[in-house]
Amino acid sequence: MAGFTDATTVNLTRTQVFSSDITTLLLDDLNAMQFVRTLNDFPDGFNFNIPIVGEAEVAYFNEGQAMKYQQMDTGNFQFNFTDYVYSGNSMSEKFRRDSWLSPQIIALFPQRQHRALMEYYETRVWAVGNAGQTASNLNTINGASHRWVAGAVASNGTQGMLTFQDFAKARFALTKSNVPLRNLVAIVDPSTAYSLETQTNVTNLLTPAGQWQSVTREGLTTGFKYRFNVYGFDIYESNYLPSSISETINSVSVTNGVANYFFDATPGDTLSWVGAWRQMPTVQSKFDMDLQQWDYATICEFGLGFFREQNFVTVLTSKSVVPS
C-alpha cells in the first residue's frame, strides 16, 4: 500500500509560504533639522519680519567742532511659510479584511509617511542654502570667496575633487566673516570621501603617524560621518545635497556637480537657516464609504529661509570623480 507522497497529496501541501516579517528599505541619516534655527513666535499671519541693526562707526574728534551723530544701518529679513505638504496612503476595506498582513502595513503608514516628509524637509533645507548664493560667482564677503569649485585651490589637476586645501580655505572664509568657529560642520556628498582617500599625495598627508594612518585600513567614514574632523570641521555625508550642477567660477568649471556646505552650527542667530512650523507632521485618517477604502495621511506646513550668508561656504565637487 502506497504512503503519503508529494505526488499524491498535492491538496495537503502549500506551494507558497509567506513570512510574517516585512522587509523594509535601508535608510540613511538625516541631519539638516538640527542646523535650522526654529522660530517659535510666529503663531499666525503670513509674513514674519526680523529687524536687523548694523554696527556703530568711529570718527575723529576735532576740538572746537561739534560731533556728527550717525544713524546705524538697519534692515529687515522677511520670512514666510513655503511648504504645505503631505504623504498619503490608502487601503481597501476588502484587503484589510482579507490580508493577514494588513495590521502590520497599517502600523507602518505613520512612520513611513513621517520619514518621507523628513526626507523632503532635508532636501529643502539644502536646496534653500544653494539658492541663497549667486550661481557661477565667488560670492565674496570681506575679501574671501564663499563659493568655488573644489580643487581649484590646489591647482594640481584635482579640479572637481575635494581637497584638504578646500577645508582650510572654507575656514579662512568663515573667519573673515567673523563667524564664531565654535562648532564647525561640513555636509558633503559621499563621493568626496573617495576623492580624499584616493589622492595621489595621500601618503604625505598621513604624516605624522596617528589616526590618519588608519585611513588606508578603515577608510575615512563610518555611519555617514567622518571618523575624525579636518581643520576643525565635523564632517557628515548626505545623499540629499543639490546635484546636477554645471557652473564655471573664476574660470574653473564643474559638470555633474554637487554642492558641499561648510558652516558653523553653534545654536542661535548665527545659524545659516531659519525655519518655522505652522503645523507639525500630523497623522489623519478616514473611511471613504463610496470607495470602500481607508485613507491615511500625514500632513505638515513649514517655512525655510536662508538667513546668514556670512556663515555659509559652498564647494562644488564633481560626482564623476568616482568611476562607474
Residue frames as qw, qx, qy, qz and C-alpha x, y, z in Angstrom:
[[0.000, 0.890, 0.456, 0.000, 0.00, 0.00, 0.00],
 [0.425, 0.485, -0.019, 0.764, 1.41, 3.41, -1.01],
 [0.357, -0.552, -0.433, 0.617, 2.08, 6.04, 1.73],
 [0.114, 0.945, 0.181, -0.246, 1.76, 9.80, 1.64],
 [0.595, 0.002, 0.304, 0.744, 3.88, 11.38, -1.10],
 [0.031, 0.458, -0.044, -0.887, 4.07, 14.86, -2.67],
 [0.130, 0.022, -0.714, -0.688, 2.72, 13.50, -5.93],
 [0.291, -0.410, -0.839, -0.208, -0.44, 12.05, -4.37],
 [0.301, -0.692, -0.545, 0.364, -1.17, 14.69, -1.71],
 [0.282, 0.355, 0.162, 0.876, -0.96, 17.98, -3.60],
 [0.324, -0.720, -0.331, -0.516, -4.02, 19.34, -1.81],
 [0.716, -0.648, -0.213, 0.150, -2.29, 18.93, 1.57],
 [0.653, -0.189, 0.055, 0.731, 0.90, 20.83, 0.70],
 [0.094, 0.934, 0.108, -0.328, 1.34, 24.59, 0.48],
 [0.742, 0.418, 0.165, 0.498, 3.26, 25.65, -2.62],
 [0.215, 0.629, -0.105, 0.739, 3.83, 29.24, -1.38],
 [0.569, -0.600, -0.445, 0.342, 4.69, 30.24, 2.18],
 [0.156, 0.781, -0.011, 0.605, 4.96, 33.91, 3.21],
 [0.446, -0.070, -0.544, 0.707, 6.93, 35.26, 6.13],
 [0.234, -0.847, -0.474, 0.058, 5.15, 37.38, 8.72],
 [0.399, -0.576, 0.063, 0.711, 8.15, 39.74, 8.70],
 [0.467, 0.854, 0.215, 0.075, 8.08, 42.68, 6.27],
 [0.659, -0.105, 0.123, 0.735, 11.43, 43.73, 4.84],
 [0.098, 0.960, 0.174, -0.198, 11.93, 47.48, 4.59],
 [0.593, 0.699, -0.106, 0.385, 14.41, 49.67, 2.71],
 [0.639, -0.216, -0.228, 0.702, 17.75, 50.72, 4.13],
 [0.020, -0.959, -0.228, -0.166, 17.59, 54.32, 5.38],
 [0.546, 0.290, -0.246, 0.746, 20.38, 56.86, 5.74],
 [0.314, -0.491, -0.455, 0.673, 20.86, 59.52, 8.41],
 [0.099, 0.819, 0.336, 0.454, 19.07, 62.86, 8.29],
 [0.538, -0.247, -0.299, 0.748, 20.89, 65.86, 9.77],
 [0.160, 0.474, 0.223, 0.837, 19.50, 69.11, 8.38],
 [0.397, -0.772, -0.407, -0.284, 16.89, 69.92, 11.03],
 [0.659, -0.565, -0.217, 0.447, 19.48, 70.39, 13.78],
 [0.443, -0.065, 0.144, 0.882, 21.14, 73.16, 11.76],
 [0.060, -0.596, -0.438, -0.670, 17.96, 75.25, 11.35],
 [0.007, -0.041, -0.485, 0.873, 17.13, 77.99, 13.83],
 [0.141, -0.530, -0.808, -0.215, 13.47, 77.34, 14.61],
 [0.128, -0.226, 0.099, -0.961, 11.29, 80.43, 15.13],
 [0.144, -0.364, -0.895, 0.216, 8.59, 79.89, 17.73],
 [0.084, 0.523, 0.379, -0.758, 6.93, 83.35, 17.84],
 [0.217, 0.135, -0.535, -0.805, 5.02, 83.01, 14.55],
 [0.345, 0.207, 0.832, -0.382, 1.54, 81.86, 15.71],
 [0.484, 0.675, 0.550, -0.092, -0.44, 83.32, 12.79],
 [0.180, 0.851, -0.177, -0.460, -0.19, 85.54, 9.75],
 [0.867, 0.484, 0.076, 0.097, 1.78, 85.08, 6.55],
 [0.537, 0.628, -0.277, 0.490, 4.98, 87.16, 6.77],
 [0.706, -0.634, -0.131, 0.285, 7.45, 87.18, 9.66],
 [0.348, 0.840, -0.162, 0.383, 9.89, 90.07, 9.93],
 [0.773, -0.409, -0.143, 0.463, 13.25, 90.04, 11.73],
 [0.082, 0.992, -0.089, 0.030, 14.75, 93.54, 12.23],
 [0.831, 0.066, -0.057, 0.549, 18.49, 93.89, 11.57],
 [0.156, -0.983, 0.062, 0.068, 20.66, 96.61, 13.13],
 [0.721, 0.523, -0.250, 0.379, 24.17, 97.38, 11.88],
 [0.695, -0.273, -0.280, 0.603, 27.32, 98.42, 13.73],
 [0.135, -0.956, -0.072, 0.252, 28.37, 101.79, 15.14],
 [0.671, 0.571, -0.044, 0.470, 31.13, 103.81, 13.45],
 [0.569, -0.567, -0.081, 0.590, 34.20, 105.63, 14.82],
 [0.378, 0.828, 0.130, 0.394, 35.14, 109.19, 13.77],
 [0.513, 0.061, -0.268, 0.813, 37.96, 111.61, 14.66],
 [0.207, -0.875, -0.401, 0.176, 37.06, 114.39, 17.08],
 [0.415, 0.433, 0.016, 0.800, 38.23, 117.87, 16.19],
 [0.272, -0.455, -0.477, 0.701, 38.48, 120.33, 19.04],
 [0.109, 0.366, 0.035, -0.924, 36.05, 123.19, 18.71],
 [0.419, 0.059, -0.577, -0.699, 33.80, 121.32, 16.28],
 [0.733, -0.101, 0.330, -0.587, 30.54, 119.62, 17.07],
 [0.358, -0.106, 0.924, 0.081, 30.32, 115.85, 16.91],
 [0.541, 0.162, -0.444, -0.696, 28.45, 114.34, 14.00],
 [0.560, -0.059, 0.737, -0.374, 25.96, 111.71, 15.08],
 [0.298, 0.199, -0.777, -0.517, 25.43, 108.85, 12.68],
 [0.823, -0.023, 0.196, -0.533, 22.44, 106.59, 12.30],
 [0.385, -0.261, 0.878, 0.115, 23.31, 102.90, 12.32],
 [0.388, 0.126, -0.681, -0.609, 22.33, 100.93, 9.24],
 [0.578, 0.049, 0.646, -0.497, 19.13, 98.95, 9.60],
 [0.328, 0.145, -0.766, -0.533, 17.47, 96.22, 7.58],
 [0.723, -0.020, 0.369, -0.583, 14.68, 93.71, 7.63],
 [0.065, 0.162, -0.956, -0.236, 14.64, 89.98, 6.94],
 [0.694, 0.055, 0.092, -0.712, 11.21, 88.78, 5.81],
 [0.019, -0.140, 0.990, 0.019, 10.26, 85.15, 6.17],
 [0.702, 0.044, 0.044, -0.710, 7.12, 83.21, 5.28],
 [0.722, -0.041, 0.680, -0.123, 5.78, 79.70, 5.04],
 [0.237, 0.522, -0.607, -0.550, 6.89, 77.97, 1.87],
 [0.320, 0.110, -0.914, -0.224, 5.82, 74.32, 2.00],
 [0.672, -0.055, 0.382, -0.632, 2.40, 72.75, 2.74],
 [0.461, 0.321, -0.785, -0.262, 2.92, 69.06, 2.01],
 [0.795, -0.212, 0.382, -0.421, 1.60, 65.62, 2.89],
 [0.177, 0.271, -0.926, -0.192, 2.27, 61.92, 2.41],
 [0.709, 0.009, 0.277, -0.648, -0.78, 59.67, 1.96],
 [0.128, 0.127, -0.962, -0.204, -1.65, 56.00, 1.50],
 [0.709, -0.058, 0.053, -0.701, -4.89, 54.06, 1.25],
 [0.052, -0.103, 0.993, -0.027, -6.09, 50.51, 1.85],
 [0.543, -0.191, -0.485, -0.658, -9.30, 48.98, 0.56],
 [0.655, -0.324, 0.394, -0.558, -11.72, 47.56, 3.10],
 [0.968, 0.138, -0.129, -0.164, -11.61, 44.22, 1.29],
 [0.614, 0.446, -0.532, 0.375, -7.82, 44.00, 1.51],
 [0.214, -0.511, 0.532, -0.640, -7.98, 44.99, 5.16],
 [0.847, -0.172, 0.253, -0.434, -10.31, 42.02, 5.81],
 [0.950, 0.273, -0.139, -0.062, -8.58, 39.52, 3.55],
 [0.574, 0.540, -0.484, 0.380, -4.87, 40.04, 4.26],
 [0.775, -0.504, -0.302, 0.231, -3.24, 38.71, 7.42],
 [0.567, -0.006, -0.081, 0.819, -0.58, 41.42, 6.99],
 [0.008, 0.766, 0.321, 0.556, -2.98, 44.38, 6.93],
 [0.512, -0.843, -0.146, 0.082, -2.47, 45.31, 10.62],
 [0.677, -0.333, 0.173, 0.633, 1.31, 45.43, 10.14],
 [0.375, 0.409, 0.374, 0.743, 1.00, 47.50, 6.97],
 [0.195, -0.874, -0.310, -0.319, -1.35, 49.98, 8.66],
 [0.629, -0.709, -0.031, 0.316, 1.11, 50.30, 11.53],
 [0.629, -0.041, 0.265, 0.730, 3.86, 51.17, 9.00],
 [0.242, 0.785, 0.394, 0.412, 1.91, 54.04, 7.41],
 [0.241, -0.968, -0.057, 0.022, 2.63, 56.77, 10.04],
 [0.590, -0.589, 0.339, 0.436, 6.36, 56.07, 10.39],
 [0.582, 0.201, 0.524, 0.589, 6.93, 55.70, 6.64],
 [0.166, 0.860, 0.357, 0.326, 4.96, 58.86, 5.88],
 [0.376, -0.907, 0.065, 0.177, 6.84, 60.79, 8.57],
 [0.650, -0.297, 0.433, 0.549, 10.13, 59.57, 7.13],
 [0.464, 0.529, 0.487, 0.517, 9.09, 60.70, 3.63],
 [0.045, -0.967, -0.189, -0.161, 8.27, 64.19, 4.95],
 [0.528, -0.756, 0.231, 0.311, 11.58, 64.42, 6.83],
 [0.643, 0.030, 0.482, 0.594, 13.50, 63.44, 3.70],
 [0.264, 0.776, 0.386, 0.424, 11.62, 66.17, 1.84],
 [0.313, -0.948, -0.023, 0.053, 12.47, 68.65, 4.62],
 [0.680, -0.421, 0.346, 0.490, 16.13, 67.61, 4.43],
 [0.538, 0.356, 0.480, 0.595, 16.22, 68.19, 0.68],
 [0.054, 0.909, 0.303, 0.280, 14.53, 71.59, 1.03],
 [0.478, -0.825, 0.086, 0.290, 17.00, 72.83, 3.66],
 [0.599, -0.240, 0.449, 0.618, 19.98, 72.06, 1.46],
 [0.381, 0.572, 0.519, 0.508, 18.22, 73.48, -1.63],
 [0.125, -0.969, -0.209, -0.029, 17.46, 76.77, 0.17],
 [0.543, -0.650, 0.247, 0.471, 21.14, 77.10, 1.05],
 [0.536, 0.077, 0.542, 0.643, 22.26, 76.66, -2.54],
 [0.182, 0.759, 0.488, 0.390, 19.62, 79.09, -3.83],
 [0.324, -0.901, -0.154, 0.243, 20.78, 81.67, -1.27],
 [0.417, -0.504, 0.383, 0.652, 24.04, 82.19, -3.16],
 [0.505, 0.715, -0.161, -0.455, 24.63, 83.51, -6.67],
 [0.918, 0.119, 0.338, 0.171, 25.49, 80.71, -9.09],
 [0.714, 0.447, 0.113, 0.526, 28.75, 80.93, -11.10],
 [0.002, -0.863, 0.137, -0.487, 30.01, 83.60, -8.72],
 [0.467, 0.206, -0.659, 0.552, 32.62, 83.69, -5.95],
 [0.516, -0.739, -0.378, -0.212, 30.07, 85.29, -3.56],
 [0.502, 0.234, -0.403, 0.728, 32.89, 87.30, -1.98],
 [0.459, -0.841, -0.230, -0.171, 32.39, 88.62, 1.56],
 [0.442, -0.851, 0.259, 0.118, 35.08, 90.72, 3.28],
 [0.190, 0.737, -0.615, -0.204, 37.55, 89.76, 0.56],
 [0.283, -0.220, 0.933, -0.020, 37.04, 85.99, 0.92],
 [0.481, 0.035, -0.640, -0.598, 35.25, 83.72, -1.55],
 [0.546, -0.078, 0.633, -0.543, 32.25, 81.75, -0.26],
 [0.862, 0.339, 0.317, -0.202, 31.65, 79.64, -3.38],
 [0.160, 0.673, -0.640, -0.334, 34.16, 77.88, -5.61],
 [0.910, 0.210, -0.311, -0.177, 34.92, 74.66, -7.48],
 [0.811, -0.508, 0.281, 0.073, 36.77, 72.06, -5.41],
 [0.845, 0.021, 0.268, 0.462, 40.45, 71.53, -6.16],
 [0.372, 0.847, 0.075, 0.372, 40.91, 74.98, -7.65],
 [0.396, -0.884, 0.248, -0.037, 42.91, 75.93, -4.55],
 [0.794, -0.320, 0.439, 0.272, 45.40, 73.10, -5.09],
 [0.436, 0.792, -0.278, -0.325, 45.92, 73.77, -8.84],
 [0.204, -0.454, 0.854, 0.151, 47.37, 70.31, -9.34],
 [0.361, 0.058, -0.798, -0.480, 44.84, 68.68, -11.62],
 [0.059, -0.255, -0.904, 0.337, 42.34, 67.97, -8.84],
 [0.324, 0.009, -0.054, -0.945, 39.61, 70.31, -10.11],
 [0.719, -0.163, -0.384, -0.556, 36.24, 68.91, -9.10],
 [0.748, -0.164, -0.609, 0.208, 37.80, 66.79, -6.34],
 [0.464, -0.861, 0.001, -0.208, 37.54, 67.92, -2.72],
 [0.641, 0.321, -0.458, 0.525, 40.99, 68.52, -1.22],
 [0.539, -0.517, -0.447, 0.492, 42.27, 69.35, 2.24],
 [0.228, 0.004, 0.048, 0.972, 43.10, 72.83, 0.96],
 [0.273, -0.501, -0.490, -0.659, 39.38, 73.39, 0.39],
 [0.577, -0.621, -0.510, 0.147, 38.74, 72.80, 4.10],
 [0.472, -0.307, -0.153, 0.812, 41.43, 75.34, 5.00],
 [0.041, 0.207, 0.297, 0.931, 40.01, 77.91, 2.57],
 [0.411, -0.607, -0.569, -0.373, 36.49, 77.40, 3.93],
 [0.565, -0.571, -0.400, 0.442, 37.75, 78.03, 7.46],
 [0.328, -0.096, 0.063, 0.938, 39.51, 81.19, 6.23],
 [0.136, -0.423, -0.467, -0.764, 36.31, 82.46, 4.58],
 [0.518, -0.669, -0.525, -0.092, 34.28, 81.95, 7.76],
 [0.549, -0.414, -0.246, 0.683, 36.96, 83.64, 9.86],
 [0.180, 0.105, 0.214, 0.954, 36.96, 86.69, 7.58],
 [0.338, -0.510, -0.470, -0.636, 33.18, 86.91, 8.09],
 [0.208, -0.396, 0.512, -0.733, 33.58, 86.94, 11.90],
 [0.827, -0.214, -0.403, -0.329, 31.87, 83.56, 12.31],
 [0.599, -0.678, 0.343, -0.253, 32.45, 82.17, 15.86],
 [0.561, 0.433, -0.705, 0.022, 34.08, 78.87, 14.65],
 [0.445, -0.384, 0.649, -0.484, 32.90, 77.11, 17.82],
 [0.690, 0.107, 0.690, -0.190, 31.09, 74.23, 16.14],
 [0.268, 0.503, -0.534, -0.625, 32.31, 73.89, 12.56],
 [0.714, 0.205, 0.651, -0.159, 30.36, 71.47, 10.36],
 [0.191, 0.371, -0.627, -0.658, 30.77, 70.26, 6.79],
 [0.755, 0.282, 0.499, -0.318, 27.99, 68.48, 4.89],
 [0.080, 0.525, -0.678, -0.509, 29.48, 66.61, 1.94],
 [0.853, 0.258, -0.222, -0.396, 28.47, 64.19, -0.76],
 [0.900, -0.274, 0.337, 0.048, 29.66, 60.56, -0.26],
 [0.802, 0.517, 0.004, 0.298, 31.83, 60.88, -3.38],
 [0.032, 0.901, -0.327, 0.282, 34.11, 63.32, -1.54],
 [0.724, -0.518, 0.455, -0.032, 35.42, 60.58, 0.76],
 [0.891, 0.264, 0.268, 0.253, 36.52, 58.65, -2.32],
 [0.406, 0.847, -0.101, 0.327, 38.32, 61.76, -3.60],
 [0.292, -0.826, 0.422, -0.231, 40.22, 62.27, -0.35],
 [0.848, -0.293, 0.442, 0.000, 41.05, 58.59, 0.11],
 [0.840, 0.302, 0.329, 0.309, 42.48, 58.25, -3.41],
 [0.147, 0.969, -0.183, -0.075, 44.50, 61.46, -3.70],
 [0.807, 0.415, -0.306, 0.288, 47.94, 60.78, -5.13],
 [0.235, 0.516, -0.512, 0.645, 49.66, 62.56, -2.24],
 [0.717, -0.563, -0.164, -0.376, 47.54, 60.97, 0.50],
 [0.854, -0.157, -0.331, 0.370, 50.57, 59.17, 1.98],
 [0.340, 0.292, -0.232, 0.863, 52.28, 62.51, 2.56],
 [0.388, -0.523, -0.051, -0.757, 49.12, 63.88, 4.17],
 [0.847, -0.397, -0.336, -0.108, 49.07, 60.94, 6.59],
 [0.633, 0.041, -0.392, 0.666, 52.31, 62.15, 8.23],
 [0.024, -0.433, 0.859, -0.272, 52.88, 62.30, 11.18],
 [0.326, -0.143, -0.933, -0.057, 51.68, 58.93, 12.41],
 [0.279, 0.087, 0.525, -0.800, 48.42, 58.66, 14.26],
 [0.558, 0.391, 0.620, -0.389, 44.77, 58.23, 13.47],
 [0.476, 0.662, -0.246, -0.524, 45.30, 59.44, 9.89],
 [0.054, 0.408, -0.880, -0.237, 47.32, 56.29, 9.12],
 [0.406, 0.180, 0.867, -0.227, 44.21, 54.16, 9.63],
 [0.510, 0.518, -0.039, -0.686, 42.60, 55.73, 6.53],
 [0.440, 0.393, -0.715, -0.374, 44.05, 53.15, 4.16],
 [0.072, 0.019, -0.980, 0.183, 42.94, 50.39, 6.54],
 [0.098, 0.463, 0.792, -0.385, 39.47, 51.50, 7.67],
 [0.143, 0.636, 0.514, 0.557, 38.52, 54.34, 5.33],
 [0.060, 0.271, -0.168, 0.946, 37.52, 57.88, 6.24],
 [0.509, -0.270, -0.033, -0.817, 33.89, 57.35, 7.20],
 [0.150, -0.158, -0.958, 0.185, 31.68, 55.30, 9.45],
 [0.008, -0.621, -0.743, 0.249, 27.90, 55.59, 9.68],
 [0.217, 0.824, 0.362, 0.377, 27.55, 58.66, 7.38],
 [0.240, -0.963, 0.123, -0.001, 30.15, 60.61, 9.36],
 [0.539, 0.598, -0.497, 0.323, 33.91, 61.04, 9.02],
 [0.804, -0.334, -0.424, 0.250, 35.78, 59.30, 11.81],
 [0.466, -0.462, -0.157, 0.738, 37.73, 62.48, 12.62],
 [0.233, 0.920, 0.226, -0.220, 37.49, 66.12, 11.73],
 [0.640, 0.286, 0.209, 0.682, 39.50, 68.10, 9.21],
 [0.188, 0.306, -0.037, 0.933, 40.69, 71.62, 10.08],
 [0.162, 0.064, 0.526, -0.832, 38.13, 71.68, 12.88],
 [0.599, 0.049, -0.255, -0.757, 35.14, 70.59, 10.77],
 [0.516, 0.055, 0.820, -0.239, 32.92, 67.73, 11.91],
 [0.278, 0.275, -0.603, -0.695, 32.00, 66.12, 8.59],
 [0.609, 0.228, 0.664, -0.369, 28.70, 64.44, 7.74],
 [0.066, -0.013, 0.786, 0.615, 27.78, 62.68, 4.49],
 [0.475, 0.432, 0.427, -0.637, 24.43, 63.36, 2.86],
 [0.330, 0.215, 0.803, 0.448, 22.61, 61.97, -0.17],
 [0.136, 0.800, 0.579, -0.075, 20.27, 64.98, -0.29],
 [0.221, -0.572, 0.126, 0.780, 22.58, 67.80, -1.36],
 [0.546, 0.739, 0.043, -0.392, 21.76, 69.75, -4.57],
 [0.591, -0.186, 0.655, 0.432, 23.27, 67.96, -7.56],
 [0.538, 0.552, 0.530, 0.353, 23.39, 68.05, -11.37],
 [0.072, -0.925, -0.022, 0.372, 25.08, 71.45, -11.11],
 [0.696, 0.333, 0.222, 0.596, 27.06, 72.90, -14.01],
 [0.117, -0.983, -0.057, 0.128, 28.94, 76.11, -13.21],
 [0.668, 0.357, -0.125, 0.640, 32.09, 78.00, -14.06],
 [0.394, -0.912, -0.090, 0.067, 33.54, 80.01, -11.18],
 [0.251, -0.834, 0.408, 0.275, 36.71, 82.06, -11.58],
 [0.469, 0.588, -0.581, -0.311, 37.47, 80.23, -14.86],
 [0.055, -0.187, 0.975, -0.110, 37.18, 76.78, -13.24],
 [0.653, -0.033, -0.313, -0.689, 34.27, 74.58, -14.39],
 [0.264, -0.070, 0.924, -0.266, 32.38, 71.65, -12.96],
 [0.607, -0.010, -0.452, -0.654, 29.75, 69.41, -14.56],
 [0.754, -0.281, -0.585, -0.105, 27.54, 66.84, -12.86],
 [0.196, 0.363, -0.531, 0.740, 28.40, 68.80, -9.75],
 [0.550, -0.609, -0.571, 0.002, 27.12, 68.63, -6.18],
 [0.073, -0.769, 0.189, -0.607, 27.11, 71.41, -3.58],
 [0.686, -0.243, -0.559, 0.398, 29.02, 70.68, -0.35],
 [0.218, -0.872, -0.101, -0.427, 28.46, 73.03, 2.59],
 [0.561, -0.020, -0.484, 0.671, 30.73, 74.42, 5.31],
 [0.261, -0.712, -0.099, -0.644, 29.37, 76.49, 8.23],
 [0.061, 0.188, -0.730, 0.655, 29.33, 76.99, 11.98],
 [0.489, -0.409, -0.694, -0.335, 26.49, 75.17, 13.73],
 [0.141, -0.078, -0.614, 0.773, 26.58, 76.99, 17.06],
 [0.061, -0.670, -0.738, -0.053, 22.92, 77.34, 18.17],
 [0.115, -0.646, -0.226, 0.720, 21.49, 80.84, 17.97],
 [0.444, 0.826, 0.181, -0.298, 21.07, 83.60, 15.45],
 [0.062, -0.648, 0.613, 0.447, 24.36, 82.79, 13.70],
 [0.593, 0.138, 0.787, 0.102, 22.88, 79.69, 12.01],
 [0.063, -0.112, 0.574, 0.808, 22.62, 79.88, 8.24],
 [0.266, -0.358, -0.735, -0.511, 18.96, 78.79, 8.11],
 [0.328, 0.010, 0.503, -0.799, 15.79, 79.86, 9.87],
 [0.313, -0.197, -0.838, -0.401, 12.61, 77.84, 9.88],
 [0.405, -0.047, 0.457, -0.791, 9.16, 77.68, 11.41],
 [0.066, -0.225, -0.959, -0.157, 6.38, 75.11, 11.66],
 [0.464, -0.148, -0.040, -0.872, 2.79, 76.23, 11.20],
 [0.909, -0.145, 0.064, -0.385, 1.70, 72.60, 11.52],
 [0.259, -0.479, 0.838, 0.020, 3.96, 69.85, 12.76],
 [0.358, 0.079, -0.852, -0.374, 3.57, 66.45, 10.99],
 [0.541, -0.018, 0.491, -0.682, 0.07, 65.32, 11.96],
 [0.011, 0.044, 0.971, 0.234, -1.46, 61.90, 11.25],
 [0.555, 0.194, 0.183, -0.788, -5.03, 61.87, 9.95],
 [0.038, 0.031, 0.966, 0.253, -7.27, 59.03, 8.75],
 [0.569, 0.210, 0.209, -0.767, -10.81, 58.47, 7.49],
 [0.436, 0.173, 0.875, 0.119, -13.03, 55.84, 5.87],
 [0.289, 0.249, -0.363, -0.850, -14.32, 56.61, 2.36],
 [0.612, 0.206, 0.662, -0.380, -17.75, 54.96, 2.18],
 [0.671, 0.620, -0.058, -0.403, -18.13, 55.47, -1.58],
 [0.488, 0.596, -0.635, -0.058, -14.78, 53.84, -2.43],
 [0.939, -0.327, -0.054, -0.089, -14.86, 51.42, 0.50],
 [0.731, 0.280, -0.319, 0.534, -11.30, 52.24, 1.46],
 [0.538, -0.763, -0.149, 0.326, -9.33, 53.63, 4.39],
 [0.445, 0.752, -0.085, 0.479, -7.25, 56.75, 3.78],
 [0.673, -0.600, -0.102, 0.419, -4.22, 57.61, 5.91],
 [0.436, 0.739, -0.014, 0.513, -2.19, 60.81, 5.61],
 [0.546, -0.542, -0.176, 0.614, 0.50, 62.75, 7.46],
 [0.297, 0.806, 0.244, 0.450, 0.44, 66.46, 6.69],
 [0.500, -0.546, -0.161, 0.652, 2.57, 69.44, 7.73],
 [0.312, 0.890, 0.139, 0.302, 3.28, 73.07, 6.89],
 [0.624, -0.543, 0.024, 0.561, 6.62, 74.79, 7.36],
 [0.369, 0.924, -0.052, 0.081, 8.79, 77.59, 6.05],
 [0.790, -0.233, 0.113, 0.556, 12.54, 77.85, 5.46],
 [0.246, 0.967, -0.027, 0.057, 14.75, 80.84, 4.81],
 [0.760, 0.185, -0.158, 0.603, 18.43, 81.50, 4.14],
 [0.345, -0.916, -0.201, 0.044, 19.45, 83.86, 6.93],
 [0.403, -0.798, 0.325, 0.308, 23.25, 84.13, 7.32],
 [0.779, 0.611, -0.108, 0.091, 25.17, 84.25, 4.04],
 [0.016, 0.805, -0.555, 0.211, 28.32, 85.09, 6.03],
 [0.513, -0.351, 0.752, -0.219, 28.15, 81.75, 7.81],
 [0.851, 0.327, 0.382, -0.151, 27.94, 79.65, 4.67],
 [0.008, 0.600, -0.657, -0.457, 30.51, 78.33, 2.20],
 [0.896, 0.311, 0.231, -0.215, 29.76, 76.15, -0.83],
 [0.148, -0.524, 0.747, 0.381, 32.38, 73.99, -2.50],
 [0.826, 0.368, -0.040, -0.426, 31.26, 72.37, -5.76],
 [0.356, -0.369, 0.838, 0.187, 32.57, 68.87, -6.48],
 [0.587, 0.280, -0.519, -0.554, 32.03, 66.52, -9.41],
 [0.846, -0.135, 0.418, -0.304, 30.30, 63.19, -8.87],
 [0.835, 0.504, -0.214, -0.058, 32.16, 61.95, -11.93],
 [0.004, 0.708, -0.682, 0.186, 35.32, 61.55, -9.84],
 [0.627, -0.168, 0.728, -0.220, 34.02, 58.12, -8.77],
 [0.155, 0.225, -0.809, -0.520, 34.49, 55.62, -11.64],
 [0.774, 0.016, -0.056, -0.631, 31.36, 53.88, -12.88]]
